[in-house]
Amino acid sequence: MTTLDLQGGEVAICMGNGHTSGRSEREAILGAEWESHRPAVFGVAYRLLGSVADAEDVTQDVWLRAAGTDLRGIDDLRAWLVTVAARRSYDILKSARFRRETYVGPWLPEPLLTGPDASEPVLVDESVGSAMLLIMEELSPPERVAFVLHDVFGLEFGRIAEVLDVSVPSARQLASRARRRVANAKQSSPQASQAERERVLAAFRAAYEAGDLAGLVRLLHPDALYVTDGGGKAAAMRKPVYGGERVAEVLVRVGRQWRPDRIDLVEVGGELALAFYRKGRVYSVDTLQIADGLISAYRRVINPDKLSHL
């Protein structure tokens, strides 16, 4: 046995020959391999769980599993690591369904900073966006696992079947069913271009800071949705608000109560979002769904547990 330092902690690594040695070339290669695959390990866990904290825990679990395993017989290390992460995430996902049934108020995915604000490399595509995560939240746990592993990470159905403990045809059917449901949901809520998103968010921030009710109404779709996630840890509306005028009124009222120090444009899940600061700390992260130049959904996370990593 020998050890490899990771973020200040020592982890035993099985070298396969039972001898103790210094930091060998094999250890260096393993360390480099882990760093190159870590974004995929974290990425599959976050896509399945919608929680940065849970994804970080899964990533650490996978590291410990890999560090204690003789990896010489593994041909595709990335696929093996992703499979281990998916199996652990699947166990958590099944129990998370119960936790979310007892969650106080609406549940929203935990904001994941990407781009220049990210604390670590993240594999970014539309599947880490808040709207897509909410679509996947409507899938059953097996459907979500099959869809993420096959359509996002390209794993073969044999591996997916092992994770889900089903036959290969069943795994294929789960992914197909999930793909249809995701496609139908995406068709009903098309994604705005980056330029359009920048324009709308800049206009929204200016109107919000000015307390311009009429300006906010012009930016909101008549059937706009407003959702806040406080998790019982912060003052938040327990039910969604519908209608552009009502949403604008709520936003103006809350803005007067909060009096944020500043509002920053940040990248969350690969898309521009808004971060509200009070007393120098992030108080909320807001993601906006935009269609035809108007805000169709406004989702605000103020649960401090979901913002502690920012």
C-alpha angles and dihedrals in degrees: 000000000000133000138243121201116232121179091333097313128103120230125189116239122201109228093186097235100073093235126126116230142157125271100308132197088255091058091050091051092049091051092051091047092052093051091050092051099037093091090056092048092049091040097057091046094050093047091051098043106027088219127111092199094051091045091053090050091050091048090054091047090052091049091053091047092050092045091055096045130085099237097184094103095049112103098186109036094178092055091046093051093046090049092052090048091049093050092051092044091049090057090050093044093057092052091041089063089065092046091052092051088061095039114126108246127336118344120225129179117268109259113257114201112220135173118034092344095059116115091208136014112285128190101236128200135125091286091075093052116110093239092052093046090054090050090052089047087069091059122090113256093255091048092049093050093047093047096047096044096046107029098035105028100025098231119164119252092245090067092043090052090054092052092049095037092233136117121277093249089051091051090050091050092050091053092047093050092048091048092055093049092048092048092051092049093047091050091058092050110037118197121250121232119255092249092052091047092051091050095048095045093048091050091045093051091050092049093045094050090048093047087235104169095180091049092053092048089054090054096047125081112242088244095042120156125220120195129176127193113204097148090212088292098093136027106275140148110268093209133043120260119226131201131052096249094047092047091050091051091051092048093051092047093048091046091057091049096045100041093193119213090225143338118226131194107233135171113248120177091347094307135093114262138164127259117197118205130201123179089354095303133102107262099175142359115211126196121194130206110211129195127173091352094305132102107250097173132021115193121187125191113199100152100125091213089063093048101044093096093056 
